[in-house]
Amino acid sequence: MAYSKWPCWLLFVLLAALQFIAHAQSRTNLSTVATLAAPFDCGTFSPTIDVTVGAKTEFHLETSWIPGKNHKGMFRYKMYVVASDSAVEHLKNPSFYTPEAIAAQMKRIQGCWESLELYDADGFVLRHIPIAFSLGINDKGLAGSLSSNAAEQMDASEYRQFTGNGSWSIKWSCPDDN
C-alpha cells in the first residue's frame, strides 16, 4: 500500500499554523495583562460634602489590575483627598482654606463612612467598595490630606467594564448628617 506524502505535508503545515496561533494568542494575553496592570488615572471627583462646613475637596483615583489564579485577579486602587487648589474657591471662603480649617475638614471626612462606587459605561453599578482613609500630616503637624491604598478581588472582565468608559464616584454618610 502506497502512502501519499500530501497528507503528511498538510499535517505538518496545519500543526505549524496551530502553534503560531497559540503563540500569538499567548502574546496577546500577556499584552492584555500588561495593559491592565499599568496604572490607570481615573481623574478627580469633587463632591459637595458640605460647603458651609469647610473646603471643597477633591478625590483622586488611580487603579490597576493584577492577575490571579482561576480568573481571580485583584483590583488595586490608590486614592487621595485634598482641599481644592482652585483660586476661585479660596477667594469665596478664605477661612475654609487655612491649614487648621483644612485639618478639621480632613478629620471630619475621615470620620465619615465612604465607599468607592464603580460604574460601567451604561451607568450600572459594578461595585461598592468601603474606603478606609489614613490622615496625611503636613509640615505644620496638621492633617492636610487623606489617602487609601488597597486591593479587592475582581476579574479582568469586570475591570475592563470599569476602565472601558465606566465612571466612579464617592458615596458617604457622616455621623452628624441628618
VMD Tcl script that builds the backbone (N, CA, C; Angstrom):
set m [mol new atoms 534]
animate dup $m
set s [atomselect $m all]
$s set {name element resname resid chain x y z} {
  {N N MET 1 A 0.854 -1.163 0.000}
  {CA C MET 1 A 0.000 0.000 0.000}
  {C C MET 1 A 0.905 1.233 0.000}
  {N N ALA 2 A 0.675 2.099 -0.902}
  {CA C ALA 2 A 1.496 3.303 -1.040}
  {C C ALA 2 A 0.824 4.468 -0.329}
  {N N TYR 3 A 1.643 5.198 0.442}
  {CA C TYR 3 A 1.130 6.375 1.131}
  {C C TYR 3 A 1.573 7.617 0.383}
  {N N SER 4 A 0.658 8.530 0.284}
  {CA C SER 4 A 0.960 9.783 -0.387}
  {C C SER 4 A 1.655 10.716 0.613}
  {N N LYS 5 A 2.582 11.524 0.154}
  {CA C LYS 5 A 3.257 12.484 1.022}
  {C C LYS 5 A 2.392 13.717 1.245}
  {N N TRP 6 A 1.370 13.863 0.480}
  {CA C TRP 6 A 0.481 15.032 0.589}
  {C C TRP 6 A -0.143 15.160 1.976}
  {N N PRO 7 A -0.784 14.124 2.550}
  {CA C PRO 7 A -1.384 14.283 3.880}
  {C C PRO 7 A -0.355 14.602 4.962}
  {N N CYS 8 A 0.855 14.055 4.872}
  {CA C CYS 8 A 1.884 14.352 5.877}
  {C C CYS 8 A 2.302 15.816 5.794}
  {N N TRP 9 A 2.471 16.306 4.604}
  {CA C TRP 9 A 2.854 17.701 4.404}
  {C C TRP 9 A 1.760 18.629 4.928}
  {N N LEU 10 A 0.503 18.285 4.626}
  {CA C LEU 10 A -0.632 19.082 5.083}
  {C C LEU 10 A -0.715 19.063 6.612}
  {N N LEU 11 A -0.481 17.916 7.216}
  {CA C LEU 11 A -0.494 17.804 8.667}
  {C C LEU 11 A 0.601 18.674 9.283}
  {N N PHE 12 A 1.797 18.673 8.691}
  {CA C PHE 12 A 2.896 19.493 9.170}
  {C C PHE 12 A 2.527 20.979 9.111}
  {N N VAL 13 A 1.946 21.434 8.002}
  {CA C VAL 13 A 1.549 22.839 7.847}
  {C C VAL 13 A 0.459 23.190 8.857}
  {N N LEU 14 A -0.499 22.305 9.040}
  {CA C LEU 14 A -1.586 22.538 9.985}
  {C C LEU 14 A -1.055 22.657 11.415}
  {N N LEU 15 A -0.149 21.775 11.818}
  {CA C LEU 15 A 0.430 21.839 13.156}
  {C C LEU 15 A 1.250 23.118 13.344}
  {N N ALA 16 A 2.000 23.512 12.345}
  {CA C ALA 16 A 2.785 24.748 12.422}
  {C C ALA 16 A 1.856 25.950 12.571}
  {N N ALA 17 A 0.755 25.966 11.816}
  {CA C ALA 17 A -0.207 27.076 11.897}
  {C C ALA 17 A -0.849 27.138 13.284}
  {N N LEU 18 A -1.225 25.991 13.831}
  {CA C LEU 18 A -1.829 25.960 15.167}
  {C C LEU 18 A -0.845 26.444 16.231}
  {N N GLN 19 A 0.422 26.060 16.096}
  {CA C GLN 19 A 1.429 26.511 17.039}
  {C C GLN 19 A 1.614 28.027 16.939}
  {N N PHE 20 A 1.613 28.565 15.728}
  {CA C PHE 20 A 1.746 30.004 15.528}
  {C C PHE 20 A 0.572 30.746 16.153}
  {N N ILE 21 A -0.636 30.231 15.951}
  {CA C ILE 21 A -1.833 30.867 16.513}
  {C C ILE 21 A -1.790 30.830 18.030}
  {N N ALA 22 A -1.399 29.687 18.611}
  {CA C ALA 22 A -1.326 29.572 20.065}
  {C C ALA 22 A -0.289 30.543 20.626}
  {N N HIS 23 A 0.850 30.666 19.948}
  {CA C HIS 23 A 1.896 31.591 20.393}
  {C C HIS 23 A 1.399 33.038 20.309}
  {N N ALA 24 A 0.740 33.392 19.231}
  {CA C ALA 24 A 0.217 34.754 19.058}
  {C C ALA 24 A -0.840 35.055 20.110}
  {N N GLN 25 A -1.699 34.078 20.395}
  {CA C GLN 25 A -2.737 34.271 21.407}
  {C C GLN 25 A -2.104 34.441 22.789}
  {N N SER 26 A -1.070 33.682 23.068}
  {CA C SER 26 A -0.362 33.803 24.338}
  {C C SER 26 A 0.259 35.185 24.480}
  {N N ARG 27 A 0.869 35.703 23.407}
  {CA C ARG 27 A 1.457 37.039 23.437}
  {C C ARG 27 A 0.376 38.097 23.618}
  {N N THR 28 A -0.798 37.908 22.984}
  {CA C THR 28 A -1.904 38.847 23.137}
  {C C THR 28 A -2.382 38.860 24.579}
  {N N ASN 29 A -2.499 37.671 25.209}
  {CA C ASN 29 A -2.937 37.594 26.600}
  {C C ASN 29 A -1.939 38.297 27.518}
  {N N LEU 30 A -0.631 38.098 27.277}
  {CA C LEU 30 A 0.380 38.779 28.085}
  {C C LEU 30 A 0.300 40.279 27.888}
  {N N SER 31 A 0.076 40.716 26.660}
  {CA C SER 31 A -0.037 42.141 26.366}
  {C C SER 31 A -1.257 42.734 27.068}
  {N N THR 32 A -2.370 42.005 27.066}
  {CA C THR 32 A -3.585 42.464 27.727}
  {C C THR 32 A -3.352 42.600 29.228}
  {N N VAL 33 A -2.713 41.616 29.842}
  {CA C VAL 33 A -2.424 41.658 31.276}
  {C C VAL 33 A -1.514 42.839 31.589}
  {N N ALA 34 A -0.506 43.057 30.746}
  {CA C ALA 34 A 0.401 44.190 30.972}
  {C C ALA 34 A -0.355 45.510 30.889}
  {N N THR 35 A -1.291 45.603 29.961}
  {CA C THR 35 A -2.097 46.822 29.825}
  {C C THR 35 A -2.959 47.036 31.065}
  {N N LEU 36 A -3.595 45.982 31.558}
  {CA C LEU 36 A -4.451 46.100 32.741}
  {C C LEU 36 A -3.635 46.404 33.998}
  {N N ALA 37 A -2.395 45.896 34.048}
  {CA C ALA 37 A -1.553 46.102 35.226}
  {C C ALA 37 A -0.956 47.507 35.282}
  {N N ALA 38 A -0.941 48.205 34.159}
  {CA C ALA 38 A -0.390 49.563 34.142}
  {C C ALA 38 A -1.308 50.496 34.922}
  {N N PRO 39 A -0.739 51.441 35.668}
  {CA C PRO 39 A -1.586 52.394 36.403}
  {C C PRO 39 A -2.539 53.133 35.468}
  {N N PHE 40 A -3.786 53.252 35.897}
  {CA C PHE 40 A -4.831 53.918 35.127}
  {C C PHE 40 A -5.326 55.103 35.948}
  {N N ASP 41 A -5.095 56.312 35.447}
  {CA C ASP 41 A -5.527 57.526 36.141}
  {C C ASP 41 A -7.004 57.742 35.863}
  {N N CYS 42 A -7.815 57.640 36.895}
  {CA C CYS 42 A -9.266 57.764 36.755}
  {C C CYS 42 A -9.746 59.200 36.933}
  {N N GLY 43 A -8.842 60.111 37.217}
  {CA C GLY 43 A -9.216 61.512 37.331}
  {C C GLY 43 A -9.644 61.899 38.735}
  {N N THR 44 A -10.379 62.988 38.799}
  {CA C THR 44 A -10.763 63.617 40.061}
  {C C THR 44 A -12.278 63.700 40.180}
  {N N PHE 45 A -12.759 63.494 41.375}
  {CA C PHE 45 A -14.174 63.637 41.701}
  {C C PHE 45 A -14.258 64.692 42.791}
  {N N SER 46 A -15.062 65.716 42.577}
  {CA C SER 46 A -15.170 66.818 43.539}
  {C C SER 46 A -16.598 66.948 44.053}
  {N N PRO 47 A -16.940 66.146 45.054}
  {CA C PRO 47 A -18.307 66.230 45.588}
  {C C PRO 47 A -18.469 67.439 46.493}
  {N N THR 48 A -19.688 67.835 46.687}
  {CA C THR 48 A -20.002 68.878 47.648}
  {C C THR 48 A -20.416 68.162 48.927}
  {N N ILE 49 A -19.462 67.974 49.812}
  {CA C ILE 49 A -19.773 67.273 51.063}
  {C C ILE 49 A -20.621 68.173 51.940}
  {N N ASP 50 A -20.164 69.348 52.218}
  {CA C ASP 50 A -20.953 70.355 52.938}
  {C C ASP 50 A -20.164 71.653 52.851}
  {N N VAL 51 A -20.499 72.481 51.874}
  {CA C VAL 51 A -19.719 73.693 51.627}
  {C C VAL 51 A -19.848 74.718 52.737}
  {N N THR 52 A -20.823 74.551 53.637}
  {CA C THR 52 A -20.938 75.501 54.745}
  {C C THR 52 A -19.970 75.146 55.868}
  {N N VAL 53 A -19.396 73.938 55.829}
  {CA C VAL 53 A -18.525 73.477 56.896}
  {C C VAL 53 A -17.052 73.656 56.554}
  {N N GLY 54 A -16.683 73.457 55.317}
  {CA C GLY 54 A -15.259 73.516 55.026}
  {C C GLY 54 A -14.927 73.575 53.554}
  {N N ALA 55 A -13.657 73.387 53.290}
  {CA C ALA 55 A -13.091 73.496 51.954}
  {C C ALA 55 A -13.710 72.491 50.992}
  {N N LYS 56 A -13.790 72.888 49.736}
  {CA C LYS 56 A -14.203 71.952 48.690}
  {C C LYS 56 A -13.088 70.925 48.553}
  {N N THR 57 A -13.449 69.669 48.472}
  {CA C THR 57 A -12.446 68.605 48.426}
  {C C THR 57 A -12.395 67.944 47.063}
  {N N GLU 58 A -11.236 67.356 46.764}
  {CA C GLU 58 A -11.027 66.632 45.513}
  {C C GLU 58 A -10.526 65.235 45.837}
  {N N PHE 59 A -11.225 64.229 45.308}
  {CA C PHE 59 A -10.834 62.834 45.463}
  {C C PHE 59 A -10.147 62.421 44.160}
  {N N HIS 60 A -8.907 61.946 44.244}
  {CA C HIS 60 A -8.150 61.494 43.076}
  {C C HIS 60 A -8.030 59.971 43.152}
  {N N LEU 61 A -8.246 59.295 42.010}
  {CA C LEU 61 A -8.217 57.834 41.986}
  {C C LEU 61 A -7.299 57.331 40.886}
  {N N GLU 62 A -6.474 56.346 41.234}
  {CA C GLU 62 A -5.630 55.647 40.273}
  {C C GLU 62 A -5.808 54.155 40.541}
  {N N THR 63 A -5.962 53.370 39.469}
  {CA C THR 63 A -6.210 51.939 39.629}
  {C C THR 63 A -5.284 51.120 38.737}
  {N N SER 64 A -5.255 49.824 38.998}
  {CA C SER 64 A -4.623 48.850 38.117}
  {C C SER 64 A -5.218 47.497 38.465}
  {N N TRP 65 A -4.878 46.502 37.668}
  {CA C TRP 65 A -5.393 45.156 37.891}
  {C C TRP 65 A -4.247 44.177 37.741}
  {N N ILE 66 A -4.167 43.218 38.648}
  {CA C ILE 66 A -3.144 42.181 38.525}
  {C C ILE 66 A -3.827 40.821 38.476}
  {N N PRO 67 A -3.283 39.907 37.675}
  {CA C PRO 67 A -3.918 38.600 37.508}
  {C C PRO 67 A -3.759 37.716 38.739}
  {N N GLY 68 A -4.641 36.725 38.808}
  {CA C GLY 68 A -4.578 35.717 39.862}
  {C C GLY 68 A -5.042 34.391 39.301}
  {N N LYS 69 A -4.955 33.361 40.097}
  {CA C LYS 69 A -5.376 32.032 39.658}
  {C C LYS 69 A -6.884 31.983 39.461}
  {N N ASN 70 A -7.313 31.182 38.499}
  {CA C ASN 70 A -8.735 30.947 38.234}
  {C C ASN 70 A -9.517 32.242 38.015}
  {N N HIS 71 A -8.949 33.169 37.298}
  {CA C HIS 71 A -9.584 34.449 36.952}
  {C C HIS 71 A -9.881 35.310 38.178}
  {N N LYS 72 A -9.219 35.058 39.282}
  {CA C LYS 72 A -9.445 35.842 40.497}
  {C C LYS 72 A -8.327 36.857 40.650}
  {N N GLY 73 A -8.326 37.841 39.786}
  {CA C GLY 73 A -7.323 38.893 39.854}
  {C C GLY 73 A -7.682 39.897 40.933}
  {N N MET 74 A -6.843 40.910 41.054}
  {CA C MET 74 A -7.038 41.924 42.087}
  {C C MET 74 A -7.141 43.311 41.471}
  {N N PHE 75 A -8.186 44.021 41.856}
  {CA C PHE 75 A -8.372 45.432 41.533}
  {C C PHE 75 A -7.598 46.187 42.601}
  {N N ARG 76 A -6.606 46.972 42.165}
  {CA C ARG 76 A -5.819 47.758 43.117}
  {C C ARG 76 A -6.174 49.229 42.922}
  {N N TYR 77 A -6.220 49.956 44.018}
  {CA C TYR 77 A -6.514 51.384 43.883}
  {C C TYR 77 A -5.701 52.199 44.882}
  {N N LYS 78 A -5.409 53.416 44.458}
  {CA C LYS 78 A -4.810 54.432 45.321}
  {C C LYS 78 A -5.724 55.640 45.216}
  {N N MET 79 A -6.135 56.146 46.346}
  {CA C MET 79 A -6.980 57.329 46.353}
  {C C MET 79 A -6.418 58.311 47.356}
  {N N TYR 80 A -6.434 59.575 46.991}
  {CA C TYR 80 A -6.071 60.590 47.960}
  {C C TYR 80 A -7.055 61.744 47.863}
  {N N VAL 81 A -7.205 62.424 48.982}
  {CA C VAL 81 A -8.157 63.518 49.111}
  {C C VAL 81 A -7.395 64.752 49.554}
  {N N VAL 82 A -7.639 65.855 48.865}
  {CA C VAL 82 A -7.012 67.132 49.211}
  {C C VAL 82 A -8.061 68.234 49.105}
  {N N ALA 83 A -7.766 69.351 49.736}
  {CA C ALA 83 A -8.616 70.533 49.578}
  {C C ALA 83 A -8.384 71.081 48.177}
  {N N SER 84 A -9.418 71.608 47.579}
  {CA C SER 84 A -9.310 72.191 46.240}
  {C C SER 84 A -8.241 73.271 46.219}
  {N N ASP 85 A -7.469 73.298 45.135}
  {CA C ASP 85 A -6.469 74.369 44.996}
  {C C ASP 85 A -6.978 75.464 44.062}
  {N N SER 86 A -8.286 75.470 43.824}
  {CA C SER 86 A -8.904 76.474 42.964}
  {C C SER 86 A -8.842 77.860 43.617}
  {N N ALA 87 A -8.272 78.809 42.910}
  {CA C ALA 87 A -8.185 80.186 43.410}
  {C C ALA 87 A -9.579 80.750 43.661}
  {N N VAL 88 A -10.532 80.390 42.827}
  {CA C VAL 88 A -11.917 80.868 42.984}
  {C C VAL 88 A -12.477 80.390 44.317}
  {N N GLU 89 A -12.274 79.110 44.629}
  {CA C GLU 89 A -12.764 78.566 45.901}
  {C C GLU 89 A -12.088 79.274 47.079}
  {N N HIS 90 A -10.801 79.504 46.974}
  {CA C HIS 90 A -10.062 80.169 48.062}
  {C C HIS 90 A -10.553 81.601 48.275}
  {N N LEU 91 A -10.902 82.292 47.191}
  {CA C LEU 91 A -11.394 83.665 47.310}
  {C C LEU 91 A -12.806 83.716 47.889}
  {N N LYS 92 A -13.641 82.721 47.540}
  {CA C LYS 92 A -15.023 82.682 48.047}
  {C C LYS 92 A -15.063 82.529 49.557}
  {N N ASN 93 A -14.251 81.632 50.087}
  {CA C ASN 93 A -14.271 81.309 51.511}
  {C C ASN 93 A -12.845 81.131 52.031}
  {N N PRO 94 A -12.086 82.215 52.167}
  {CA C PRO 94 A -10.680 82.069 52.571}
  {C C PRO 94 A -10.504 81.382 53.924}
  {N N SER 95 A -11.453 81.530 54.827}
  {CA C SER 95 A -11.311 80.917 56.152}
  {C C SER 95 A -11.379 79.385 56.087}
  {N N PHE 96 A -11.953 78.816 55.004}
  {CA C PHE 96 A -12.030 77.365 54.838}
  {C C PHE 96 A -10.685 76.771 54.429}
  {N N TYR 97 A -9.748 77.617 53.990}
  {CA C TYR 97 A -8.500 77.118 53.407}
  {C C TYR 97 A -7.274 77.405 54.265}
  {N N THR 98 A -7.468 77.729 55.507}
  {CA C THR 98 A -6.324 77.841 56.413}
  {C C THR 98 A -5.867 76.415 56.747}
  {N N PRO 99 A -4.616 76.230 57.146}
  {CA C PRO 99 A -4.160 74.879 57.499}
  {C C PRO 99 A -5.018 74.232 58.593}
  {N N GLU 100 A -5.463 75.018 59.545}
  {CA C GLU 100 A -6.292 74.485 60.633}
  {C C GLU 100 A -7.669 74.060 60.130}
  {N N ALA 101 A -8.265 74.861 59.252}
  {CA C ALA 101 A -9.583 74.530 58.698}
  {C C ALA 101 A -9.505 73.290 57.804}
  {N N ILE 102 A -8.443 73.191 57.016}
  {CA C ILE 102 A -8.274 72.007 56.158}
  {C C ILE 102 A -8.078 70.766 57.022}
  {N N ALA 103 A -7.295 70.878 58.107}
  {CA C ALA 103 A -7.099 69.744 59.014}
  {C C ALA 103 A -8.428 69.296 59.607}
  {N N ALA 104 A -9.257 70.240 60.016}
  {CA C ALA 104 A -10.571 69.896 60.571}
  {C C ALA 104 A -11.439 69.212 59.516}
  {N N GLN 105 A -11.389 69.701 58.284}
  {CA C GLN 105 A -12.167 69.110 57.199}
  {C C GLN 105 A -11.706 67.669 56.913}
  {N N MET 106 A -10.394 67.450 56.884}
  {CA C MET 106 A -9.872 66.103 56.615}
  {C C MET 106 A -10.270 65.134 57.730}
  {N N LYS 107 A -10.203 65.595 58.981}
  {CA C LYS 107 A -10.606 64.736 60.106}
  {C C LYS 107 A -12.097 64.433 60.051}
  {N N ARG 108 A -12.883 65.417 59.634}
  {CA C ARG 108 A -14.327 65.196 59.502}
  {C C ARG 108 A -14.605 64.147 58.428}
  {N N ILE 109 A -13.942 64.281 57.287}
  {CA C ILE 109 A -14.143 63.309 56.206}
  {C C ILE 109 A -13.689 61.922 56.656}
  {N N GLN 110 A -12.563 61.851 57.358}
  {CA C GLN 110 A -12.078 60.557 57.838}
  {C C GLN 110 A -13.082 59.915 58.792}
  {N N GLY 111 A -13.822 60.713 59.546}
  {CA C GLY 111 A -14.811 60.200 60.480}
  {C C GLY 111 A -16.111 59.752 59.826}
  {N N CYS 112 A -16.258 59.995 58.537}
  {CA C CYS 112 A -17.457 59.578 57.800}
  {C C CYS 112 A -17.259 58.174 57.237}
  {N N TRP 113 A -18.341 57.565 56.823}
  {CA C TRP 113 A -18.279 56.290 56.121}
  {C C TRP 113 A -18.300 56.615 54.638}
  {N N GLU 114 A -17.277 56.198 53.895}
  {CA C GLU 114 A -17.227 56.437 52.446}
  {C C GLU 114 A -17.133 55.117 51.709}
  {N N SER 115 A -17.667 55.124 50.496}
  {CA C SER 115 A -17.472 53.969 49.616}
  {C C SER 115 A -17.157 54.470 48.212}
  {N N LEU 116 A -16.304 53.717 47.543}
  {CA C LEU 116 A -15.958 53.960 46.150}
  {C C LEU 116 A -16.988 53.221 45.318}
  {N N GLU 117 A -17.664 53.950 44.440}
  {CA C GLU 117 A -18.686 53.361 43.575}
  {C C GLU 117 A -18.113 53.265 42.160}
  {N N LEU 118 A -18.076 52.067 41.607}
  {CA C LEU 118 A -17.600 51.854 40.238}
  {C C LEU 118 A -18.794 51.554 39.344}
  {N N TYR 119 A -18.840 52.197 38.174}
  {CA C TYR 119 A -19.947 52.039 37.233}
  {C C TYR 119 A -19.421 51.584 35.882}
  {N N ASP 120 A -20.247 50.857 35.132}
  {CA C ASP 120 A -19.881 50.505 33.765}
  {C C ASP 120 A -20.248 51.661 32.839}
  {N N ALA 121 A -20.030 51.484 31.542}
  {CA C ALA 121 A -20.264 52.555 30.565}
  {C C ALA 121 A -21.726 52.986 30.508}
  {N N ASP 122 A -22.648 52.107 30.926}
  {CA C ASP 122 A -24.077 52.436 30.900}
  {C C ASP 122 A -24.575 53.002 32.225}
  {N N GLY 123 A -23.680 53.210 33.174}
  {CA C GLY 123 A -24.063 53.789 34.459}
  {C C GLY 123 A -24.571 52.794 35.483}
  {N N PHE 124 A -24.429 51.494 35.203}
  {CA C PHE 124 A -24.850 50.492 36.172}
  {C C PHE 124 A -23.724 50.249 37.174}
  {N N VAL 125 A -24.092 50.045 38.427}
  {CA C VAL 125 A -23.106 49.832 39.486}
  {C C VAL 125 A -22.406 48.490 39.276}
  {N N LEU 126 A -21.082 48.535 39.262}
  {CA C LEU 126 A -20.280 47.312 39.236}
  {C C LEU 126 A -19.888 46.904 40.652}
  {N N ARG 127 A -19.490 47.881 41.458}
  {CA C ARG 127 A -19.000 47.605 42.809}
  {C C ARG 127 A -19.250 48.756 43.763}
  {N N HIS 128 A -19.428 48.409 45.039}
  {CA C HIS 128 A -19.395 49.342 46.172}
  {C C HIS 128 A -18.206 48.874 47.005}
  {N N ILE 129 A -17.202 49.703 47.160}
  {CA C ILE 129 A -16.011 49.311 47.912}
  {C C ILE 129 A -15.841 50.269 49.094}
  {N N PRO 130 A -16.011 49.773 50.327}
  {CA C PRO 130 A -15.788 50.638 51.505}
  {C C PRO 130 A -14.341 51.133 51.518}
  {N N ILE 131 A -14.169 52.393 51.861}
  {CA C ILE 131 A -12.844 53.018 51.872}
  {C C ILE 131 A -12.467 53.393 53.297}
  {N N ALA 132 A -11.269 53.062 53.689}
  {CA C ALA 132 A -10.717 53.499 54.974}
  {C C ALA 132 A -9.556 54.437 54.665}
  {N N PHE 133 A -9.670 55.669 55.127}
  {CA C PHE 133 A -8.641 56.676 54.853}
  {C C PHE 133 A -7.673 56.823 56.017}
  {N N SER 134 A -6.427 57.102 55.672}
  {CA C SER 134 A -5.393 57.471 56.644}
  {C C SER 134 A -5.124 58.960 56.494}
  {N N LEU 135 A -4.841 59.607 57.607}
  {CA C LEU 135 A -4.527 61.037 57.572}
  {C C LEU 135 A -3.101 61.255 57.073}
  {N N GLY 136 A -2.941 62.249 56.209}
  {CA C GLY 136 A -1.620 62.700 55.788}
  {C C GLY 136 A -1.302 63.971 56.552}
  {N N ILE 137 A -0.178 63.981 57.232}
  {CA C ILE 137 A 0.190 65.113 58.079}
  {C C ILE 137 A 1.109 66.052 57.303}
  {N N ASN 138 A 0.809 67.351 57.352}
  {CA C ASN 138 A 1.620 68.334 56.626}
  {C C ASN 138 A 2.819 68.788 57.473}
  {N N ASP 139 A 3.583 69.736 56.942}
  {CA C ASP 139 A 4.796 70.201 57.619}
  {C C ASP 139 A 4.514 70.975 58.905}
  {N N LYS 140 A 3.270 71.343 59.137}
  {CA C LYS 140 A 2.899 72.031 60.385}
  {C C LYS 140 A 2.366 71.049 61.426}
  {N N GLY 141 A 2.404 69.762 61.092}
  {CA C GLY 141 A 1.900 68.747 62.014}
  {C C GLY 141 A 0.392 68.626 62.007}
  {N N LEU 142 A -0.255 69.168 60.977}
  {CA C LEU 142 A -1.717 69.119 60.856}
  {C C LEU 142 A -2.120 68.185 59.719}
  {N N ALA 143 A -3.319 67.644 59.816}
  {CA C ALA 143 A -3.844 66.798 58.738}
  {C C ALA 143 A -4.051 67.660 57.498}
  {N N GLY 144 A -3.389 67.307 56.412}
  {CA C GLY 144 A -3.516 68.093 55.188}
  {C C GLY 144 A -4.121 67.323 54.042}
  {N N SER 145 A -4.258 65.993 54.209}
  {CA C SER 145 A -4.804 65.152 53.141}
  {C C SER 145 A -5.256 63.828 53.737}
  {N N LEU 146 A -5.872 63.020 52.894}
  {CA C LEU 146 A -6.263 61.660 53.251}
  {C C LEU 146 A -5.776 60.744 52.141}
  {N N SER 147 A -5.518 59.483 52.482}
  {CA C SER 147 A -5.133 58.537 51.442}
  {C C SER 147 A -5.636 57.140 51.789}
  {N N SER 148 A -5.807 56.351 50.747}
  {CA C SER 148 A -6.180 54.950 50.887}
  {C C SER 148 A -5.497 54.190 49.766}
  {N N ASN 149 A -4.955 53.031 50.086}
  {CA C ASN 149 A -4.243 52.220 49.110}
  {C C ASN 149 A -4.555 50.770 49.446}
  {N N ALA 150 A -5.381 50.126 48.633}
  {CA C ALA 150 A -5.839 48.781 48.963}
  {C C ALA 150 A -6.143 48.001 47.689}
  {N N ALA 151 A -6.599 46.774 47.870}
  {CA C ALA 151 A -6.929 45.900 46.744}
  {C C ALA 151 A -8.161 45.081 47.092}
  {N N GLU 152 A -8.869 44.666 46.053}
  {CA C GLU 152 A -10.064 43.842 46.215}
  {C C GLU 152 A -10.145 42.876 45.038}
  {N N GLN 153 A -10.610 41.657 45.310}
  {CA C GLN 153 A -10.714 40.656 44.245}
  {C C GLN 153 A -11.672 41.134 43.169}
  {N N MET 154 A -11.241 41.017 41.904}
  {CA C MET 154 A -12.071 41.402 40.757}
  {C C MET 154 A -11.501 40.707 39.524}
  {N N ASP 155 A -12.369 40.178 38.679}
  {CA C ASP 155 A -11.835 39.553 37.471}
  {C C ASP 155 A -11.566 40.606 36.397}
  {N N ALA 156 A -10.788 40.209 35.398}
  {CA C ALA 156 A -10.365 41.143 34.343}
  {C C ALA 156 A -11.557 41.691 33.573}
  {N N SER 157 A -12.562 40.882 33.362}
  {CA C SER 157 A -13.737 41.312 32.604}
  {C C SER 157 A -14.438 42.478 33.305}
  {N N GLU 158 A -14.607 42.375 34.605}
  {CA C GLU 158 A -15.257 43.446 35.365}
  {C C GLU 158 A -14.390 44.714 35.357}
  {N N TYR 159 A -13.071 44.533 35.482}
  {CA C TYR 159 A -12.172 45.695 35.452}
  {C C TYR 159 A -12.241 46.390 34.098}
  {N N ARG 160 A -12.314 45.608 33.024}
  {CA C ARG 160 A -12.436 46.205 31.686}
  {C C ARG 160 A -13.745 46.976 31.543}
  {N N GLN 161 A -14.815 46.483 32.164}
  {CA C GLN 161 A -16.092 47.209 32.108}
  {C C GLN 161 A -15.952 48.577 32.755}
  {N N PHE 162 A -15.181 48.641 33.845}
  {CA C PHE 162 A -14.968 49.913 34.522}
  {C C PHE 162 A -14.060 50.822 33.698}
  {N N THR 163 A -12.934 50.307 33.236}
  {CA C THR 163 A -11.970 51.154 32.528}
  {C C THR 163 A -12.399 51.463 31.100}
  {N N GLY 164 A -13.320 50.703 30.548}
  {CA C GLY 164 A -13.810 50.942 29.190}
  {C C GLY 164 A -14.970 51.920 29.204}
  {N N ASN 165 A -14.711 53.169 29.509}
  {CA C ASN 165 A -15.709 54.247 29.551}
  {C C ASN 165 A -16.644 54.174 30.745}
  {N N GLY 166 A -16.235 53.458 31.781}
  {CA C GLY 166 A -17.006 53.465 33.027}
  {C C GLY 166 A -16.706 54.743 33.792}
  {N N SER 167 A -17.246 54.851 34.989}
  {CA C SER 167 A -17.016 56.042 35.803}
  {C C SER 167 A -16.979 55.640 37.269}
  {N N TRP 168 A -16.750 56.605 38.114}
  {CA C TRP 168 A -16.698 56.350 39.547}
  {C C TRP 168 A -17.207 57.556 40.313}
  {N N SER 169 A -17.575 57.308 41.544}
  {CA C SER 169 A -17.968 58.387 42.437}
  {C C SER 169 A -17.710 57.933 43.866}
  {N N ILE 170 A -17.938 58.850 44.779}
  {CA C ILE 170 A -17.797 58.560 46.207}
  {C C ILE 170 A -19.157 58.753 46.851}
  {N N LYS 171 A -19.558 57.803 47.662}
  {CA C LYS 171 A -20.765 57.971 48.485}
  {C C LYS 171 A -20.302 58.032 49.920}
  {N N TRP 172 A -20.999 58.804 50.726}
  {CA C TRP 172 A -20.592 58.958 52.115}
  {C C TRP 172 A -21.801 59.161 53.002}
  {N N SER 173 A -21.571 58.935 54.275}
  {CA C SER 173 A -22.545 59.206 55.308}
  {C C SER 173 A -21.744 59.621 56.527}
  {N N CYS 174 A -22.058 60.785 57.052}
  {CA C CYS 174 A -21.319 61.312 58.206}
  {C C CYS 174 A -22.205 61.256 59.441}
  {N N PRO 175 A -21.622 60.997 60.603}
  {CA C PRO 175 A -22.408 60.876 61.826}
  {C C PRO 175 A -23.257 62.106 62.137}
  {N N ASP 176 A -22.786 63.281 61.759}
  {CA C ASP 176 A -23.537 64.490 62.081}
  {C C ASP 176 A -24.490 64.944 60.972}
  {N N ASP 177 A -24.611 64.150 59.893}
  {CA C ASP 177 A -25.569 64.469 58.829}
  {C C ASP 177 A -26.962 64.029 59.258}
  {N N ASN 178 A -27.955 64.830 58.968}
  {CA C ASN 178 A -29.339 64.475 59.324}
  {C C ASN 178 A -30.055 63.894 58.153}
}
mol reanalyze $m
mol bondsrecalc $m
mol representation Tube
mol addrep $m
